[in-house]
Amino acid sequence: MEKSRHIGGRPPHEPTETSRRFVEALAGIAISQAEICAVLGIDRKTLRRHYRRELDRGSAMVEAKLVGHLLRLAGGNDGVALKAVMFSLRCRFGWSEFAPRPENRGDGSPVLTRKQAATDAGPFARSSQTR
């Protein structure tokens, strides 16, 4: 008599092509993994084990759509555009208005402070009285 690896509990999950497309579509519209699990009736570990590629691809689709909208907004010339540019610089490039500036750049050249940059900028400097 042949013994089965499966001892009890739920039967093992077998992904189908339809379920793979379904998971990718749900992940592509930013549905959480917990909600996808509830729809499929499986555990989170099972979802990640069997559908990792679909989850990653769906997540990449959401990110691409958001970046596209952000770039469209940033292309404007109003306050929304400025906020979109600042948001993207903070998120994608690590910029922060609160982080301390590095002492020097990677090539060894010093980074100027705001005060130094204002005095070195000449006629293009923004004076403290115009603020």
C-alpha positions in Angstrom: 0.0 0.0 0.0 1.4 3.4 -1.1 1.5 6.2 1.5 0.4 9.7 0.6 2.5 12.7 1.6 -0.8 14.5 2.4 -1.9 13.4 5.8 -5.0 15.4 6.5 -6.6 18.9 6.4 -7.2 20.8 3.2 -6.3 19.3 -0.1 -3.2 20.9 -1.6 -3.9 24.0 -3.8 -3.3 23.5 -7.5 -3.1 26.8 -9.4 -4.8 26.9 -12.8 -4.1 29.3 -15.7 -7.4 31.0 -14.9 -6.5 31.5 -11.2 -3.1 32.9 -12.2 -4.7 35.5 -14.5 -7.2 36.3 -11.8 -4.5 36.9 -9.2 -2.5 39.0 -11.6 -5.5 41.1 -12.5 -6.5 41.6 -8.8 -2.9 42.5 -7.9 -2.8 44.9 -10.9 -5.7 46.9 -9.5 -4.0 47.1 -6.0 -6.2 44.6 -4.2 -4.4 43.4 -1.1 -3.0 39.9 -0.7 -5.3 39.3 2.2 -8.4 40.1 0.0 -7.0 37.9 -2.8 -6.6 35.1 -0.3 -10.2 35.5 0.9 -11.5 35.3 -2.7 -9.4 32.2 -3.5 -10.0 30.6 -0.1 -6.2 30.0 0.5 -3.7 31.1 3.1 -1.2 34.0 2.5 1.8 31.6 2.4 0.0 29.5 -0.2 -0.7 32.6 -2.3 2.9 33.8 -2.2 4.3 30.3 -2.8 2.1 29.5 -5.9 1.5 33.0 -7.3 4.7 35.0 -6.6 5.3 35.9 -10.3 1.7 37.1 -10.8 1.8 39.2 -7.6 5.1 40.8 -8.7 3.8 41.5 -12.2 0.5 42.9 -10.9 2.4 45.1 -8.4 4.7 46.4 -11.2 1.6 47.3 -13.3 0.1 49.3 -10.4 3.5 51.1 -9.9 3.8 51.8 -13.6 0.3 53.3 -13.8 0.9 55.5 -10.7 4.3 56.7 -12.0 2.6 57.6 -15.4 0.0 59.6 -13.6 2.6 61.3 -11.4 4.7 62.2 -14.4 1.6 63.6 -16.2 0.9 65.8 -13.2 4.5 66.8 -12.8 4.5 68.1 -16.4 2.0 70.9 -15.5 2.9 74.4 -14.4 0.8 74.8 -11.2 1.0 74.0 -7.6 -0.1 70.4 -8.2 2.8 69.9 -10.6 5.3 71.2 -8.0 3.9 68.9 -5.3 4.0 65.9 -7.8 7.7 66.7 -8.6 8.6 67.0 -4.9 6.7 63.8 -4.1 8.5 61.8 -6.8 11.9 63.2 -5.8 11.3 62.1 -2.2 10.0 58.7 -3.0 12.1 57.6 -6.0 15.3 59.4 -5.3 15.4 59.6 -1.5 15.3 63.4 -1.3 14.2 64.9 2.1 13.8 68.4 3.4 14.6 67.0 6.9 17.7 64.9 6.1 21.1 66.4 6.8 23.1 67.3 3.7 26.2 65.1 3.1 29.5 66.7 3.9 30.9 66.0 0.4 29.8 64.4 -2.8 31.1 61.0 -4.0 33.8 62.7 -6.1 35.2 64.6 -3.1 33.9 68.0 -4.0 32.2 69.9 -1.1 28.5 70.4 -0.9 27.6 74.0 -0.4 25.3 75.0 2.4 22.3 77.2 1.5 24.1 80.3 2.8 27.2 79.5 0.8 25.2 78.7 -2.4 23.3 82.0 -2.0 26.4 84.1 -1.8 28.1 82.1 -4.7 25.0 82.3 -7.0 25.4 86.0 -7.6 22.4 87.8 -9.2 20.4 84.6 -9.3 20.5 84.1 -5.5 17.3 84.5 -3.6 17.8 87.0 -0.8 16.4 86.5 2.6 14.3 89.8 2.3 12.3 88.4 -0.7 10.8 85.5 1.3 
